[in-house]
Amino acid sequence: MSKKTKVDPRIKRTNKYLRDALVELLKEKDVTSITIQEITEKAELTRGTFYLHYQDKQDFLMQSMNEVLEELIEKVKPKPKQNNEDSSEVEENDESVSFLKLFEFIYDHADYFKVMLSDRGLPQFRSHMTDIVKKRVYGELISSIGEAEDGLDIPKDILISYITSAHIGVICSWLESDMKFSPAFMAEKLTRLTLLGPIRVAGLENKIKLPY
């Protein structure tokens, strides 16, 4: 994704109208069957306005996806300290803080994430989302795993894939349940699941029969 550039507020407003229209349409039909005409009519904008900003539907879909995910990246990345000691230090580098910011952002854009992570959304969206979770949320943890790779009982790639895939799966389940738990609750539980493992966190270590 490209570097963030300042966008005219009017353009941002138009883009939001079109994106909101897409979300509403995705609640009813697959992304491949949605037309530009349907999007503009739902947004109450003209096709001419659409083509002022996008070359075609695919361009609109990709730009809209990138805009939301760029916002997500800005939300979850650690912020520099606001003091005179060392501006290069980060104020918060704990994964649980990034988890909380991630869930808060998804909560605020729930309709969009719910349809885009569903079978009706863009196939690329889930992979881009997974990449963000891997690099922006689990960056420090994954770096630590890499440093300890020689002593791992399981290949690093399998471990990282398990952690990030589980994270996306939890997000999808949370959205499908209409977010019955708060972002703070989800962030805290997912942090514990990630660091301690599901069996231990659930209190089942000595209560279940292991399949081996």
Backbone torsions as a table, in degrees:
resi	resn	phi	psi	omega
1	MET	NA	144.5	-175.3
2	SER	-77.0	166.6	178.7
3	LYS	-65.0	149.2	-177.2
4	LYS	-72.2	131.1	177.0
5	THR	-121.9	154.8	-178.5
6	LYS	-70.7	131.6	-177.1
7	VAL	-114.6	138.0	177.2
8	ASP	-55.3	131.5	-179.6
9	PRO	-53.9	-34.5	179.5
10	ARG	-67.1	-38.1	178.1
11	ILE	-67.9	-41.9	178.4
12	LYS	-60.6	-39.4	-179.9
13	ARG	-65.3	-43.8	178.5
14	THR	-62.7	-44.2	179.3
15	ASN	-60.6	-38.9	179.5
16	LYS	-66.9	-41.4	177.6
17	TYR	-58.6	-44.3	-178.7
18	LEU	-68.8	-40.6	179.9
19	ARG	-66.8	-41.5	177.4
20	ASP	-62.6	-37.7	178.0
21	ALA	-64.6	-42.1	178.1
22	LEU	-60.0	-44.2	-180.0
23	VAL	-59.6	-44.7	179.6
24	GLU	-62.8	-40.9	179.9
25	LEU	-68.6	-35.0	-179.9
26	LEU	-68.6	-17.0	175.4
27	LYS	-72.6	-16.6	-174.7
28	GLU	-113.1	-28.2	-174.3
29	LYS	-151.5	166.2	-179.5
30	ASP	-70.3	148.7	-177.6
31	VAL	-59.1	-32.4	-177.4
32	THR	-70.0	-22.3	-177.8
33	SER	-97.3	-1.2	179.3
34	ILE	-84.5	133.4	-178.7
35	THR	-103.2	161.4	175.8
36	ILE	-60.5	-38.7	179.4
37	GLN	-59.4	-43.3	179.8
38	GLU	-65.0	-41.2	-179.4
39	ILE	-63.6	-47.6	-178.2
40	THR	-67.9	-37.5	178.1
41	GLU	-65.5	-42.6	179.3
42	LYS	-65.3	-35.8	179.9
43	ALA	-82.3	-8.1	-176.9
44	GLU	59.2	44.3	176.2
45	LEU	-127.0	164.4	179.8
46	THR	-89.1	159.1	175.0
47	ARG	-62.6	-32.6	177.9
48	GLY	-60.9	-40.9	177.8
49	THR	-63.9	-41.0	178.2
50	PHE	-58.0	-47.6	-175.9
51	TYR	-75.1	-9.6	172.1
52	LEU	-70.2	-25.6	-174.0
53	HIS	-111.9	-25.6	-174.5
54	TYR	-135.5	147.1	179.0
55	GLN	-74.1	-40.8	-178.5
56	ASP	-162.1	-173.8	-177.0
57	LYS	-63.7	-41.6	-179.2
58	GLN	-62.4	-40.6	177.4
59	ASP	-61.5	-43.6	178.2
60	PHE	-61.9	-45.7	-178.5
61	LEU	-62.0	-44.4	-177.8
62	MET	-70.2	-42.1	178.9
63	GLN	-64.5	-41.7	179.6
64	SER	-62.7	-44.0	178.6
65	MET	-60.9	-46.9	-178.5
66	ASN	-64.0	-37.6	178.9
67	GLU	-61.4	-46.5	-179.1
68	VAL	-66.0	-43.5	-178.1
69	LEU	-70.7	-30.6	174.0
70	GLU	-65.5	-40.4	176.4
71	GLU	-61.5	-40.9	179.7
72	LEU	-63.3	-43.2	179.0
73	ILE	-60.1	-44.1	178.6
74	GLU	-61.7	-35.4	-178.2
75	LYS	-68.9	-44.3	-171.6
76	VAL	-89.0	-16.6	-176.2
77	LYS	-71.7	143.6	-179.7
78	PRO	-59.9	143.8	179.5
79	LYS	-96.6	142.3	177.9
80	PRO	-63.9	152.3	177.5
81	LYS	-65.6	143.3	178.5
82	GLN	-100.5	63.7	176.6
83	ASN	-149.3	-176.2	-176.0
84	ASN	-97.2	5.0	-176.7
85	GLU	-73.5	-60.8	-178.3
86	ASP	-158.2	101.5	-175.2
87	SER	-69.1	-13.3	-179.4
88	SER	-83.2	-17.0	179.1
89	GLU	-71.8	154.2	176.5
90	VAL	-100.4	146.0	-177.9
91	GLU	-73.5	-38.0	-176.4
92	GLU	-136.6	121.1	179.9
93	ASN	-127.8	13.7	179.6
94	ASP	-84.8	137.1	-178.1
95	GLU	-57.2	-33.9	-177.5
96	SER	-62.6	-31.7	178.2
97	VAL	-68.5	-43.7	177.4
98	SER	-64.3	-38.5	176.4
99	PHE	-57.9	-47.3	-178.1
100	LEU	-61.6	-45.6	179.8
101	LYS	-63.9	-37.0	178.4
102	LEU	-63.2	-50.2	-179.0
103	PHE	-66.4	-34.7	177.5
104	GLU	-64.3	-42.1	179.9
105	PHE	-65.4	-45.2	179.1
106	ILE	-62.8	-39.5	177.7
107	TYR	-59.0	-42.8	-178.5
108	ASP	-72.0	-18.6	-179.3
109	HIS	-125.9	37.7	-171.1
110	ALA	-57.7	-44.7	-178.1
111	ASP	-59.3	-41.8	-178.9
112	TYR	-65.0	-50.9	-177.1
113	PHE	-66.1	-34.4	-178.5
114	LYS	-63.4	-44.3	-179.2
115	VAL	-78.4	-34.9	-177.7
116	MET	-73.3	-26.7	176.8
117	LEU	-89.6	-2.0	178.1
118	SER	-88.3	177.4	179.1
119	ASP	-66.4	-17.8	-178.8
120	ARG	-84.4	-15.8	-176.4
121	GLY	-81.7	-172.9	177.9
122	LEU	-71.3	130.6	179.2
123	PRO	-58.9	-31.3	-177.8
124	GLN	-71.6	-21.0	-172.2
125	PHE	-61.6	-46.6	-178.2
126	ARG	-61.0	-41.7	-179.0
127	SER	-67.0	-38.9	177.4
128	HIS	-66.6	-40.2	178.5
129	MET	-63.3	-43.3	178.2
130	THR	-61.1	-40.0	179.8
131	ASP	-63.6	-39.5	178.8
132	ILE	-65.8	-43.9	178.2
133	VAL	-59.7	-43.1	-178.2
134	LYS	-64.7	-47.7	-172.8
135	LYS	-86.7	-38.0	-172.2
136	ARG	-95.9	-33.2	-178.3
137	VAL	-93.8	-44.5	-177.3
138	TYR	-100.4	12.6	-174.6
139	GLY	-51.5	-51.4	-177.8
140	GLU	-67.7	-40.6	179.5
141	LEU	-63.6	-44.7	179.9
142	ILE	-65.3	-36.4	176.1
143	SER	-62.3	-40.4	178.4
144	SER	-65.5	-39.0	177.6
145	ILE	-61.7	-41.5	180.0
146	GLY	-61.4	-39.3	-179.5
147	GLU	-67.6	-29.3	-177.9
148	ALA	-101.4	16.2	-171.5
149	GLU	-56.5	-37.0	-177.2
150	ASP	-63.9	-25.8	-177.5
151	GLY	-99.9	9.0	-178.0
152	LEU	-78.5	145.0	176.9
153	ASP	-88.6	-6.3	-179.5
154	ILE	-137.9	141.9	-179.7
155	PRO	-54.8	138.8	-176.4
156	LYS	-55.5	-42.7	-177.5
157	ASP	-61.2	-39.7	179.4
158	ILE	-66.8	-42.7	-179.4
159	LEU	-62.5	-46.5	-179.6
160	ILE	-64.8	-41.8	178.7
161	SER	-62.7	-41.0	178.8
162	TYR	-62.0	-47.1	-176.8
163	ILE	-63.9	-50.2	-175.9
164	THR	-70.1	-39.5	178.9
165	SER	-65.0	-39.7	177.8
166	ALA	-62.9	-39.0	-179.5
167	HIS	-61.8	-48.1	179.1
168	ILE	-63.4	-39.5	178.3
169	GLY	-62.2	-40.8	178.0
170	VAL	-64.5	-41.8	178.4
171	ILE	-60.5	-44.8	-179.8
172	CYS	-62.6	-44.5	179.6
173	SER	-63.3	-39.9	178.9
174	TRP	-62.2	-44.1	178.2
175	LEU	-64.8	-41.9	-179.1
176	GLU	-66.2	-25.0	178.0
177	SER	-87.9	10.7	-176.6
178	ASP	60.2	34.6	173.5
179	MET	52.7	54.6	-177.2
180	LYS	-69.0	-15.2	174.1
181	PHE	-110.5	150.1	-178.0
182	SER	-71.3	158.5	175.0
183	PRO	-56.0	-39.3	-180.0
184	ALA	-64.0	-42.2	178.2
185	PHE	-62.3	-47.1	-178.9
186	MET	-62.6	-42.5	-179.2
187	ALA	-63.2	-43.2	-178.2
188	GLU	-66.7	-44.0	-178.7
189	LYS	-68.7	-39.4	-179.1
190	LEU	-69.3	-34.2	175.1
191	THR	-60.7	-46.4	179.6
192	ARG	-65.4	-41.5	178.5
193	LEU	-61.1	-40.9	-178.1
194	THR	-68.4	-45.2	-173.8
195	LEU	-84.0	-28.5	-174.9
196	LEU	-112.5	-18.3	-179.7
197	GLY	94.5	147.1	-174.4
198	PRO	-64.7	-40.0	-177.4
199	ILE	-65.0	-43.8	-179.1
200	ARG	-68.2	-45.1	-178.5
201	VAL	-63.6	-36.4	-179.9
202	ALA	-76.8	-6.0	179.8
203	GLY	73.7	31.1	-175.2
204	LEU	-109.3	8.9	-175.5
205	GLU	-52.2	-43.5	-176.6
206	ASN	-110.2	17.0	-175.1
207	LYS	-116.7	-8.1	-178.3
208	ILE	-123.8	158.0	177.4
209	LYS	-94.3	118.5	-179.0
210	LEU	-71.5	145.5	-175.9
211	PRO	-79.8	32.8	177.1
212	TYR	-159.0	NA	NA
